[in-house]
Amino acid sequence: MARSLLPVGLCTVLLLGLIGGNHGASNDDDSPMPNFIFAMADDYGWGDVGYNGGNASTPNLDAMASGMNSLKLQRYYSGGPVCSPTRGTVLTGRNHNRYCVWTANAGGGTADFVRRERMPLPYYEYTVAEAVKEKGYTTAMFGKWHLGDFKKLRGGNPKWPVSHPGNHGFDIWHATERSAPTATTNCGCFSPPRCISGHWNKNFSCTNYWTANPANSTNLQNLTTPEPGDDSLFLMDMVEPFLRDMAQSKKPFFLYIPIHTVHINYIAVEPYRTKYANLGYDSETVDYLGAIEAMDVQIGRLRQLLRELSLANNTLLWFASDNGPASHTPGSTNGLRGRKAMVYEGGVRVPGIIEWPDVISENRVVNTPIVSSDLLPTVMDLLDLSMPDDRPVDGESIMPVITGKSTNRTKPIGFMFRIPSFFNKTYNATWVNNQYKLFMNMKGGKPAKLVLYDLINDIAETTDVSKEHRGVFESMQTEFNEWFHSVVNSTEHESGCYGISRFDDEPYDWYE
């Protein structure tokens, strides 16, 4: 694929000179390359973390957010309001609608009419894992994939596309196809069964992790099902030997850890089950809070391991969530409007933290809008890599924010999410800049609701200020329309969306 150099941040050369540490490949000037870790929780609300008022004990995330080498990102956004869309934005730097990942990927038994809306990540998308390999990085992924199935047959349809981590640049991967319980219950998974009791124990869950050998092949291998216990612990048990290998080899790495917590089924293990039960919580909340604390312990383990292996200083460690808390769960937005599957703040504003000792020397609370699609442009900025020249990128490098050179975002953040379907031209959309948020409810292709919120002074999105700020209101509509047509152009001309053009007879004109 032909590529051309896009302008990179002016901070690139300076930063590569600043980055220290003992490990990593060298750039042309022999400066060590930074390592990258992106750890992402699942359905973890803005108000679920301790430092934002959460009821679960999260001392490790709290310490990470307040550490002298950290940024607490208080306006961090997931790239979509549900699982698969955000995961696409993390890897590609592009809005998920551009490549037809409209919503959460479907499971087995899916019919064709549903499959139109539940597309896998197309092969033609250029991912951050593929990008860093151009600089000699080792790439690894452990956890929840949810961007396509690993087997060819789904619902009896031989055309169902395969799209697993090895197809998208990961050298090493152990993954589930989609959501899994936060703990393996082992009610019928092994003989004899040893069940974990709790709110969800009636839903017997046997978690299946897969890999492939070679990594990008169809030669799938079903890994041993985890013994009963917390899934985040199981994930970190896979992460640890990888990090030890990287420390020994002194090779730079990109590591992606999409954690299953705290998506249903959330199941707490001991000692957290007893702890929250003794605090008087109901059984479901006990499981929810206990699963969160178990995950927090593993984040602490990860940070300690990086220090032990002398990897911490030269590693950009980024923690976030894929969307807000699900409805009908104990999850909290701490006053933000909306929840998962909504483009109000509660659905997309989530916990975010960056820790990087070599570059960040004092703790800062960052209120600049930052989104998951910023990961790829930031990594490419740092490594002086070129972007593909045949597609727009929605994220931007946040190195000026990380280094404290800027507190403003250049590109507004766009969201579009179907309710219930793009194909009947009904969806919600928003356009977010440094202060304002344009909210649109589209029905039949026309706006049924069009309002403007001031997110600096009205974080709960209670008051329409479009009349008071008419110029802002109109200019943001113009900007959104330009972006919308760019997204439409992507679906129409960038290979026509892999899953549609190659596996169906004709495209779906959802935007006309």
ZIGIPE-V23770 format. One record per residue. N is the residue number from 1. RES is the residue in three letters. PSI is psi in degrees with one decimal (999 if undefined). BURIAL is 1 if it has 24 or more other C-alpha atoms within 12 Angstrom, else 0. Layout:
n=N res=RES psi=PSI burial=BURIAL
n=N res=RES psi=PSI burial=BURIAL
This chain:
n=1 res=MET psi=127.5 burial=0
n=2 res=ALA psi=138.7 burial=0
n=3 res=ARG psi=151.7 burial=0
n=4 res=SER psi=153.4 burial=0
n=5 res=LEU psi=129.8 burial=0
n=6 res=LEU psi=156.6 burial=0
n=7 res=PRO psi=134.3 burial=0
n=8 res=VAL psi=164.3 burial=1
n=9 res=GLY psi=146.7 burial=1
n=10 res=LEU psi=-15.4 burial=0
n=11 res=CYS psi=-7.9 burial=1
n=12 res=THR psi=-53.7 burial=1
n=13 res=VAL psi=-43.2 burial=0
n=14 res=LEU psi=-44.0 burial=0
n=15 res=LEU psi=-40.4 burial=1
n=16 res=LEU psi=-25.7 burial=1
n=17 res=GLY psi=-27.6 burial=1
n=18 res=LEU psi=-28.3 burial=1
n=19 res=ILE psi=123.3 burial=1
n=20 res=GLY psi=-150.2 burial=1
n=21 res=GLY psi=170.3 burial=1
n=22 res=ASN psi=-10.7 burial=1
n=23 res=HIS psi=158.1 burial=1
n=24 res=GLY psi=151.5 burial=1
n=25 res=ALA psi=169.0 burial=1
n=26 res=SER psi=147.8 burial=1
n=27 res=ASN psi=-174.7 burial=1
n=28 res=ASP psi=-29.2 burial=0
n=29 res=ASP psi=15.6 burial=0
n=30 res=ASP psi=12.9 burial=0
n=31 res=SER psi=139.1 burial=1
n=32 res=PRO psi=140.7 burial=1
n=33 res=MET psi=140.1 burial=1
n=34 res=PRO psi=153.7 burial=1
n=35 res=ASN psi=157.9 burial=1
n=36 res=PHE psi=131.5 burial=1
n=37 res=ILE psi=124.7 burial=1
n=38 res=PHE psi=108.8 burial=1
n=39 res=ALA psi=128.8 burial=1
n=40 res=MET psi=122.1 burial=1
n=41 res=ALA psi=172.1 burial=1
n=42 res=ASP psi=124.0 burial=1
n=43 res=ASP psi=33.2 burial=1
n=44 res=TYR psi=109.4 burial=1
n=45 res=GLY psi=159.4 burial=1
n=46 res=TRP psi=-35.1 burial=1
n=47 res=GLY psi=8.8 burial=1
n=48 res=ASP psi=-23.1 burial=1
n=49 res=VAL psi=147.4 burial=1
n=50 res=GLY psi=-45.1 burial=1
n=51 res=TYR psi=-10.4 burial=1
n=52 res=ASN psi=21.0 burial=1
n=53 res=GLY psi=11.0 burial=0
n=54 res=GLY psi=152.8 burial=1
n=55 res=ASN psi=-20.9 burial=1
n=56 res=ALA psi=147.3 burial=1
n=57 res=SER psi=119.7 burial=1
n=58 res=THR psi=60.0 burial=1
n=59 res=PRO psi=-30.3 burial=1
n=60 res=ASN psi=-42.9 burial=1
n=61 res=LEU psi=-37.6 burial=1
n=62 res=ASP psi=-42.5 burial=1
n=63 res=ALA psi=-39.6 burial=1
n=64 res=MET psi=-43.2 burial=1
n=65 res=ALA psi=-28.5 burial=1
n=66 res=SER psi=1.1 burial=1
n=67 res=GLY psi=156.7 burial=1
n=68 res=MET psi=-17.3 burial=0
n=69 res=ASN psi=27.3 burial=1
n=70 res=SER psi=158.0 burial=1
n=71 res=LEU psi=127.6 burial=1
n=72 res=LYS psi=110.9 burial=1
n=73 res=LEU psi=96.2 burial=1
n=74 res=GLN psi=-4.6 burial=1
n=75 res=ARG psi=50.2 burial=1
n=76 res=TYR psi=134.7 burial=1
n=77 res=TYR psi=137.4 burial=1
n=78 res=SER psi=148.1 burial=1
n=79 res=GLY psi=-12.3 burial=1
n=80 res=GLY psi=166.9 burial=1
n=81 res=PRO psi=0.3 burial=1
n=82 res=VAL psi=177.7 burial=1
n=83 res=CYS psi=-71.6 burial=1
n=84 res=SER psi=-45.2 burial=1
n=85 res=PRO psi=-46.9 burial=1
n=86 res=THR psi=-41.1 burial=1
n=87 res=ARG psi=-35.7 burial=1
n=88 res=GLY psi=-41.7 burial=1
n=89 res=THR psi=-35.3 burial=1
n=90 res=VAL psi=-45.2 burial=1
n=91 res=LEU psi=-32.9 burial=1
n=92 res=THR psi=-20.0 burial=1
n=93 res=GLY psi=9.5 burial=1
n=94 res=ARG psi=149.8 burial=1
n=95 res=ASN psi=138.7 burial=1
n=96 res=HIS psi=-24.9 burial=1
n=97 res=ASN psi=-21.5 burial=1
n=98 res=ARG psi=-29.5 burial=1
n=99 res=TYR psi=24.1 burial=1
n=100 res=CYS psi=22.7 burial=1
n=101 res=VAL psi=78.2 burial=1
n=102 res=TRP psi=-38.5 burial=1
n=103 res=THR psi=-166.2 burial=1
n=104 res=ALA psi=135.4 burial=1
n=105 res=ASN psi=146.4 burial=1
n=106 res=ALA psi=161.8 burial=1
n=107 res=GLY psi=-167.4 burial=1
n=108 res=GLY psi=155.2 burial=0
n=109 res=GLY psi=15.8 burial=0
n=110 res=THR psi=134.2 burial=0
n=111 res=ALA psi=163.1 burial=0
n=112 res=ASP psi=-41.3 burial=0
n=113 res=PHE psi=-29.8 burial=0
n=114 res=VAL psi=-35.7 burial=0
n=115 res=ARG psi=-25.5 burial=1
n=116 res=ARG psi=-35.1 burial=1
n=117 res=GLU psi=-3.7 burial=1
n=118 res=ARG psi=66.5 burial=1
n=119 res=MET psi=152.0 burial=1
n=120 res=PRO psi=171.0 burial=1
n=121 res=LEU psi=120.2 burial=1
n=122 res=PRO psi=150.1 burial=1
n=123 res=TYR psi=-30.7 burial=1
n=124 res=TYR psi=-9.9 burial=1
n=125 res=GLU psi=139.2 burial=1
n=126 res=TYR psi=119.9 burial=1
n=127 res=THR psi=164.1 burial=1
n=128 res=VAL psi=-31.4 burial=1
n=129 res=ALA psi=-40.9 burial=1
n=130 res=GLU psi=-37.1 burial=1
n=131 res=ALA psi=-49.8 burial=1
n=132 res=VAL psi=-23.9 burial=1
n=133 res=LYS psi=-24.1 burial=1
n=134 res=GLU psi=-19.7 burial=0
n=135 res=LYS psi=13.2 burial=1
n=136 res=GLY psi=15.9 burial=1
n=137 res=TYR psi=149.9 burial=1
n=138 res=THR psi=134.9 burial=1
n=139 res=THR psi=140.9 burial=1
n=140 res=ALA psi=150.8 burial=1
n=141 res=MET psi=129.1 burial=1
n=142 res=PHE psi=119.1 burial=1
n=143 res=GLY psi=-144.2 burial=1
n=144 res=LYS psi=120.7 burial=1
n=145 res=TRP psi=-70.7 burial=1
n=146 res=HIS psi=34.7 burial=1
n=147 res=LEU psi=27.8 burial=1
n=148 res=GLY psi=160.4 burial=1
n=149 res=ASP psi=157.8 burial=1
n=150 res=PHE psi=-16.8 burial=1
n=151 res=LYS psi=157.7 burial=1
n=152 res=LYS psi=-30.9 burial=0
n=153 res=LEU psi=129.5 burial=0
n=154 res=ARG psi=126.3 burial=0
n=155 res=GLY psi=24.4 burial=0
n=156 res=GLY psi=6.6 burial=0
n=157 res=ASN psi=111.4 burial=0
n=158 res=PRO psi=-10.6 burial=0
n=159 res=LYS psi=-1.8 burial=0
n=160 res=TRP psi=122.5 burial=1
n=161 res=PRO psi=144.2 burial=1
n=162 res=VAL psi=134.0 burial=1
n=163 res=SER psi=95.0 burial=1
n=164 res=HIS psi=171.3 burial=1
n=165 res=PRO psi=-36.0 burial=1
n=166 res=GLY psi=-22.5 burial=1
n=167 res=ASN psi=-10.7 burial=1
n=168 res=HIS psi=28.4 burial=1
n=169 res=GLY psi=0.2 burial=1
n=170 res=PHE psi=123.7 burial=1
n=171 res=ASP psi=-37.3 burial=1
n=172 res=ILE psi=128.2 burial=1
n=173 res=TRP psi=137.6 burial=1
n=174 res=HIS psi=110.2 burial=1
n=175 res=ALA psi=154.9 burial=1
n=176 res=THR psi=151.9 burial=1
n=177 res=GLU psi=-36.1 burial=1
n=178 res=ARG psi=-151.7 burial=1
n=179 res=SER psi=154.4 burial=1
n=180 res=ALA psi=157.8 burial=1
n=181 res=PRO psi=155.0 burial=1
n=182 res=THR psi=-11.3 burial=1
n=183 res=ALA psi=142.4 burial=1
n=184 res=THR psi=123.2 burial=1
n=185 res=THR psi=-30.3 burial=1
n=186 res=ASN psi=40.2 burial=1
n=187 res=CYS psi=84.6 burial=1
n=188 res=GLY psi=-2.4 burial=0
n=189 res=CYS psi=-31.2 burial=0
n=190 res=PHE psi=170.2 burial=0
n=191 res=SER psi=123.9 burial=0
n=192 res=PRO psi=153.5 burial=0
n=193 res=PRO psi=143.0 burial=0
n=194 res=ARG psi=89.9 burial=0
n=195 res=CYS psi=146.0 burial=1
n=196 res=ILE psi=123.3 burial=1
n=197 res=SER psi=169.0 burial=1
n=198 res=GLY psi=-174.7 burial=1
n=199 res=HIS psi=-36.9 burial=1
n=200 res=TRP psi=8.9 burial=1
n=201 res=ASN psi=-14.7 burial=1
n=202 res=LYS psi=-18.4 burial=0
n=203 res=ASN psi=90.1 burial=0
n=204 res=PHE psi=128.3 burial=1
n=205 res=SER psi=120.2 burial=1
n=206 res=CYS psi=106.0 burial=1
n=207 res=THR psi=130.1 burial=1
n=208 res=ASN psi=115.6 burial=1
n=209 res=TYR psi=139.5 burial=1
n=210 res=TRP psi=159.1 burial=1
n=211 res=THR psi=-179.9 burial=1
n=212 res=ALA psi=150.5 burial=1
n=213 res=ASN psi=109.7 burial=0
n=214 res=PRO psi=168.1 burial=0
n=215 res=ALA psi=-31.7 burial=1
n=216 res=ASN psi=16.3 burial=0
n=217 res=SER psi=178.9 burial=1
n=218 res=THR psi=8.4 burial=0
n=219 res=ASN psi=78.5 burial=0
n=220 res=LEU psi=146.8 burial=1
n=221 res=GLN psi=125.9 burial=0
n=222 res=ASN psi=113.7 burial=0
n=223 res=LEU psi=161.4 burial=0
n=224 res=THR psi=129.8 burial=0
n=225 res=THR psi=135.1 burial=1
n=226 res=PRO psi=142.7 burial=1
n=227 res=GLU psi=158.5 burial=1
n=228 res=PRO psi=132.8 burial=1
n=229 res=GLY psi=-178.6 burial=1
n=230 res=ASP psi=134.3 burial=1
n=231 res=ASP psi=-34.5 burial=1
n=232 res=SER psi=-31.8 burial=1
n=233 res=LEU psi=-44.1 burial=1
n=234 res=PHE psi=-42.0 burial=1
n=235 res=LEU psi=-45.6 burial=1
n=236 res=MET psi=-26.0 burial=1
n=237 res=ASP psi=-24.8 burial=1
n=238 res=MET psi=-34.5 burial=1
n=239 res=VAL psi=-41.2 burial=1
n=240 res=GLU psi=-50.8 burial=1
n=241 res=PRO psi=-31.3 burial=0
n=242 res=PHE psi=-46.9 burial=1
n=243 res=LEU psi=-36.8 burial=1
n=244 res=ARG psi=-39.0 burial=1
n=245 res=ASP psi=-41.9 burial=0
n=246 res=MET psi=-39.0 burial=1
n=247 res=ALA psi=-38.7 burial=1
n=248 res=GLN psi=-40.0 burial=0
n=249 res=SER psi=-19.6 burial=0
n=250 res=LYS psi=29.3 burial=1
n=251 res=LYS psi=145.1 burial=1
n=252 res=PRO psi=152.7 burial=1
n=253 res=PHE psi=155.1 burial=1
n=254 res=PHE psi=122.7 burial=1
n=255 res=LEU psi=125.8 burial=1
n=256 res=TYR psi=122.7 burial=1
n=257 res=ILE psi=85.1 burial=1
n=258 res=PRO psi=106.0 burial=1
n=259 res=ILE psi=147.9 burial=1
n=260 res=HIS psi=-20.8 burial=1
n=261 res=THR psi=130.5 burial=1
n=262 res=VAL psi=42.4 burial=1
n=263 res=HIS psi=149.5 burial=1
n=264 res=ILE psi=145.0 burial=1
n=265 res=ASN psi=122.2 burial=1
n=266 res=TYR psi=127.9 burial=1
n=267 res=ILE psi=121.4 burial=1
n=268 res=ALA psi=145.1 burial=1
n=269 res=VAL psi=169.7 burial=1
n=270 res=GLU psi=148.4 burial=0
n=271 res=PRO psi=3.6 burial=0
n=272 res=TYR psi=-31.0 burial=1
n=273 res=ARG psi=-50.0 burial=1
n=274 res=THR psi=-38.6 burial=0
n=275 res=LYS psi=-50.9 burial=1
n=276 res=TYR psi=-26.7 burial=1
n=277 res=ALA psi=-40.7 burial=1
n=278 res=ASN psi=-19.4 burial=0
n=279 res=LEU psi=-3.0 burial=0
n=280 res=GLY psi=10.8 burial=0
n=281 res=TYR psi=152.3 burial=0
n=282 res=ASP psi=168.3 burial=0
n=283 res=SER psi=-38.7 burial=1
n=284 res=GLU psi=-43.2 burial=1
n=285 res=THR psi=-34.6 burial=1
n=286 res=VAL psi=-46.9 burial=1
n=287 res=ASP psi=-41.7 burial=1
n=288 res=TYR psi=-53.0 burial=1
n=289 res=LEU psi=-37.3 burial=1
n=290 res=GLY psi=-38.3 burial=1
n=291 res=ALA psi=-38.9 burial=1
n=292 res=ILE psi=-45.1 burial=1
n=293 res=GLU psi=-37.1 burial=1
n=294 res=ALA psi=-39.7 burial=1
n=295 res=MET psi=-43.0 burial=1
n=296 res=ASP psi=-39.6 burial=1
n=297 res=VAL psi=-39.1 burial=1
n=298 res=GLN psi=-30.6 burial=1
n=299 res=ILE psi=-40.2 burial=1
n=300 res=GLY psi=-39.9 burial=1
n=301 res=ARG psi=-41.6 burial=1
n=302 res=LEU psi=-46.8 burial=1
n=303 res=ARG psi=-40.9 burial=1
n=304 res=GLN psi=-38.9 burial=0
n=305 res=LEU psi=-40.5 burial=1
n=306 res=LEU psi=-38.9 burial=1
n=307 res=ARG psi=-43.2 burial=0
n=308 res=GLU psi=-37.8 burial=0
n=309 res=LEU psi=7.1 burial=1
n=310 res=SER psi=34.8 burial=1
n=311 res=LEU psi=-14.3 burial=1
n=312 res=ALA psi=-44.9 burial=1
n=313 res=ASN psi=-40.0 burial=1
n=314 res=ASN psi=19.5 burial=1
n=315 res=THR psi=124.3 burial=1
n=316 res=LEU psi=107.0 burial=1
n=317 res=LEU psi=120.7 burial=1
n=318 res=TRP psi=121.9 burial=1
n=319 res=PHE psi=140.5 burial=1
n=320 res=ALA psi=-173.4 burial=1
n=321 res=SER psi=159.3 burial=1
n=322 res=ASP psi=-15.4 burial=1
n=323 res=ASN psi=178.9 burial=1
n=324 res=GLY psi=178.9 burial=1
n=325 res=PRO psi=146.1 burial=1
n=326 res=ALA psi=152.4 burial=1
n=327 res=SER psi=153.5 burial=0
n=328 res=HIS psi=30.7 burial=0
n=329 res=THR psi=168.0 burial=1
n=330 res=PRO psi=3.8 burial=1
n=331 res=GLY psi=153.4 burial=1
n=332 res=SER psi=140.4 burial=1
n=333 res=THR psi=-2.8 burial=1
n=334 res=ASN psi=47.7 burial=1
n=335 res=GLY psi=-11.1 burial=1
n=336 res=LEU psi=145.9 burial=1
n=337 res=ARG psi=137.5 burial=1
n=338 res=GLY psi=173.1 burial=1
n=339 res=ARG psi=-167.9 burial=1
n=340 res=LYS psi=144.0 burial=1
n=341 res=ALA psi=10.3 burial=1
n=342 res=MET psi=149.6 burial=1
n=343 res=VAL psi=10.4 burial=1
n=344 res=TYR psi=168.0 burial=1
n=345 res=GLU psi=-39.6 burial=1
n=346 res=GLY psi=-20.1 burial=1
n=347 res=GLY psi=-22.3 burial=1
n=348 res=VAL psi=-16.9 burial=1
n=349 res=ARG psi=120.7 burial=1
n=350 res=VAL psi=167.9 burial=1
n=351 res=PRO psi=141.6 burial=1
n=352 res=GLY psi=133.6 burial=1
n=353 res=ILE psi=139.7 burial=1
n=354 res=ILE psi=131.8 burial=1
n=355 res=GLU psi=129.8 burial=1
n=356 res=TRP psi=85.6 burial=1
n=357 res=PRO psi=-35.6 burial=1
n=358 res=ASP psi=-21.5 burial=1
n=359 res=VAL psi=-34.4 burial=1
n=360 res=ILE psi=117.4 burial=1
n=361 res=SER psi=-8.2 burial=0
n=362 res=GLU psi=146.5 burial=0
n=363 res=ASN psi=138.5 burial=1
n=364 res=ARG psi=143.3 burial=1
n=365 res=VAL psi=119.7 burial=1
n=366 res=VAL psi=121.9 burial=1
n=367 res=ASN psi=12.3 burial=1
n=368 res=THR psi=135.9 burial=1
n=369 res=PRO psi=125.9 burial=1
n=370 res=ILE psi=142.9 burial=1
n=371 res=VAL psi=159.3 burial=1
n=372 res=SER psi=-28.2 burial=1
n=373 res=SER psi=-5.9 burial=1
n=374 res=ASP psi=-13.5 burial=1
n=375 res=LEU psi=-54.3 burial=1
n=376 res=LEU psi=-48.9 burial=1
n=377 res=PRO psi=-33.1 burial=1
n=378 res=THR psi=-46.2 burial=1
n=379 res=VAL psi=-43.2 burial=1
n=380 res=MET psi=-33.2 burial=1
n=381 res=ASP psi=-48.2 burial=1
n=382 res=LEU psi=-37.9 burial=1
n=383 res=LEU psi=5.3 burial=1
n=384 res=ASP psi=45.5 burial=1
n=385 res=LEU psi=152.7 burial=1
n=386 res=SER psi=149.8 burial=1
n=387 res=MET psi=154.9 burial=1
n=388 res=PRO psi=139.5 burial=1
n=389 res=ASP psi=4.3 burial=0
n=390 res=ASP psi=19.9 burial=0
n=391 res=ARG psi=143.5 burial=1
n=392 res=PRO psi=149.5 burial=1
n=393 res=VAL psi=132.2 burial=1
n=394 res=ASP psi=-26.5 burial=1
n=395 res=GLY psi=173.1 burial=1
n=396 res=GLU psi=157.1 burial=1
n=397 res=SER psi=133.1 burial=1
n=398 res=ILE psi=17.5 burial=1
n=399 res=MET psi=-37.3 burial=1
n=400 res=PRO psi=-32.6 burial=1
n=401 res=VAL psi=-44.3 burial=1
n=402 res=ILE psi=-41.4 burial=1
n=403 res=THR psi=-5.5 burial=1
n=404 res=GLY psi=11.0 burial=0
n=405 res=LYS psi=-17.8 burial=0
n=406 res=SER psi=151.2 burial=0
n=407 res=THR psi=8.9 burial=0
n=408 res=ASN psi=150.1 burial=1
n=409 res=ARG psi=142.0 burial=1
n=410 res=THR psi=-48.4 burial=0
n=411 res=LYS psi=128.3 burial=1
n=412 res=PRO psi=162.4 burial=1
n=413 res=ILE psi=126.8 burial=1
n=414 res=GLY psi=141.0 burial=1
n=415 res=PHE psi=138.2 burial=1
n=416 res=MET psi=128.3 burial=1
n=417 res=PHE psi=131.8 burial=1
n=418 res=ARG psi=141.4 burial=1
n=419 res=ILE psi=95.6 burial=1
n=420 res=PRO psi=-3.2 burial=0
n=421 res=SER psi=136.4 burial=1
n=422 res=PHE psi=-25.7 burial=1
n=423 res=PHE psi=-18.1 burial=1
n=424 res=ASN psi=16.6 burial=0
n=425 res=LYS psi=38.5 burial=1
n=426 res=THR psi=118.7 burial=1
n=427 res=TYR psi=163.6 burial=1
n=428 res=ASN psi=146.2 burial=1
n=429 res=ALA psi=151.0 burial=1
n=430 res=THR psi=158.8 burial=1
n=431 res=TRP psi=115.1 burial=1
n=432 res=VAL psi=126.2 burial=1
n=433 res=ASN psi=-160.7 burial=1
n=434 res=ASN psi=-25.7 burial=1
n=435 res=GLN psi=-37.0 burial=1
n=436 res=TYR psi=160.7 burial=1
n=437 res=LYS psi=119.1 burial=1
n=438 res=LEU psi=124.7 burial=1
n=439 res=PHE psi=131.0 burial=1
n=440 res=MET psi=129.6 burial=1
n=441 res=ASN psi=111.0 burial=1
n=442 res=MET psi=131.1 burial=1
n=443 res=LYS psi=123.6 burial=0
n=444 res=GLY psi=26.8 burial=0
n=445 res=GLY psi=2.4 burial=0
n=446 res=LYS psi=147.3 burial=0
n=447 res=PRO psi=121.2 burial=0
n=448 res=ALA psi=-21.9 burial=0
n=449 res=LYS psi=132.8 burial=0
n=450 res=LEU psi=107.8 burial=1
n=451 res=VAL psi=165.6 burial=1
n=452 res=LEU psi=128.8 burial=1
n=453 res=TYR psi=143.8 burial=1
n=454 res=ASP psi=100.3 burial=1
n=455 res=LEU psi=-16.2 burial=1
n=456 res=ILE psi=-41.2 burial=0
n=457 res=ASN psi=-4.9 burial=0
n=458 res=ASP psi=70.5 burial=0
n=459 res=ILE psi=-24.7 burial=1
n=460 res=ALA psi=1.6 burial=0
n=461 res=GLU psi=59.1 burial=1
n=462 res=THR psi=-21.8 burial=0
n=463 res=THR psi=127.1 burial=0
n=464 res=ASP psi=120.2 burial=1
n=465 res=VAL psi=21.8 burial=1
n=466 res=SER psi=-33.8 burial=1
n=467 res=LYS psi=-36.7 burial=0
n=468 res=GLU psi=-24.4 burial=0
n=469 res=HIS psi=61.1 burial=0
n=470 res=ARG psi=-39.8 burial=0
n=471 res=GLY psi=-43.7 burial=0
n=472 res=VAL psi=-44.5 burial=1
n=473 res=PHE psi=-46.8 burial=1
n=474 res=GLU psi=-39.8 burial=0
n=475 res=SER psi=-35.6 burial=0
n=476 res=MET psi=-32.7 burial=1
n=477 res=GLN psi=-41.8 burial=1
n=478 res=THR psi=-44.3 burial=0
n=479 res=GLU psi=-43.7 burial=0
n=480 res=PHE psi=-43.3 burial=1
n=481 res=ASN psi=-39.6 burial=0
n=482 res=GLU psi=-43.5 burial=0
n=483 res=TRP psi=-41.6 burial=1
n=484 res=PHE psi=-45.0 burial=1
n=485 res=HIS psi=-28.8 burial=0
n=486 res=SER psi=-41.1 burial=1
n=487 res=VAL psi=-44.3 burial=1
n=488 res=VAL psi=-43.1 burial=1
n=489 res=ASN psi=-37.1 burial=1
n=490 res=SER psi=-45.0 burial=1
n=491 res=THR psi=-26.8 burial=1
n=492 res=GLU psi=-35.8 burial=1
n=493 res=HIS psi=-19.4 burial=0
n=494 res=GLU psi=75.7 burial=1
n=495 res=SER psi=10.5 burial=0
n=496 res=GLY psi=22.4 burial=1
n=497 res=CYS psi=111.5 burial=1
n=498 res=TYR psi=-52.3 burial=1
n=499 res=GLY psi=-27.1 burial=1
n=500 res=ILE psi=-54.8 burial=1
n=501 res=SER psi=-30.3 burial=1
n=502 res=ARG psi=-17.8 burial=0
n=503 res=PHE psi=3.1 burial=0
n=504 res=ASP psi=162.5 burial=0
n=505 res=ASP psi=-32.1 burial=0
n=506 res=GLU psi=154.1 burial=0
n=507 res=PRO psi=166.4 burial=0
n=508 res=TYR psi=115.4 burial=1
n=509 res=ASP psi=71.2 burial=0
n=510 res=TRP psi=-19.9 burial=1
n=511 res=TYR psi=-8.0 burial=1
n=512 res=GLU psi=999 burial=0
